[in-house]
Amino acid sequence: GIRYEDIDTQQKRYNDIDRSSSYINAENSTSETLLALGATYQLNDQWGLLAGVHQGFAPASAGAENVDPEESTNYEAGVRFAEENLFVEAIYFFSDYENSVQYCTVANPCGTQDFGSISQGKAEIEGLEFLLNYDFAGRAAYSIPFTFTYTYTDTEITSSSDEGDILKGDSLLDIPENQWAASIGYVAASGWDTYLNASYTDETCINYSCDRAGVDDRFLTTNDLLVFDLSASYPLNPKTRVYAKVDNLLDDQEIISRKPYGARANKPRTVYFGLQVSF
């Protein structure tokens, strides 16, 4: 595949809430042609292989000065297995960033900078994705679907920044090393269903120095988080369904962000009731 992008961005910031005068006016223009190649090969009825190479790109924001666009080359290779009520997929991925970019906003500042972009320099991301789908009910009239997904991600800055605040060997920010999600449900022949979901997110660095030797990282990382959700729905007729859902069933509270300017917890237990109508 071939993709061409031509992006113009503009930024204007005002001195007052009436927006009578502005103190920042910036713009940025970027164009890029990207190539991609992907292939699959079916070994037999159950086993298949996949591989791909893709160029990645992300423009610097309008307020960025002397920051090159983010450019990367992304590789993946994997295997798939499918048989009756079982599907399994495992994929290895590797991304080589010629230049990685962090976007700076009020909600996610780059240190004290809350606009524009900063260059993180050369970086590498590699990891493994795993997916499993299985129906415990087999060929029964009802269904007991089970899904499990897992992602392992390792990140590393491969060259120090010119300013010296980002060092070779540092980790990229806000990327958890381990993530997984699991879901098991029951779907009756009459159409009503219920699902129990669990999701886990590892702790993440919010500062480049959090993994450096001798650094006190107590306030430089988030907490890991395991959350359970429960949902159910019932069809009133072919086009109408009522549902109920409880997010964060056990009301577990952890620090999932320390930006901007302080610790923030995840959503508390939340209950929904609703009516869904299809036309």
Disulfide bonds with the S-S distance in Angstrom:
Cys104-Cys110 2.05
Cys205-Cys210 1.72
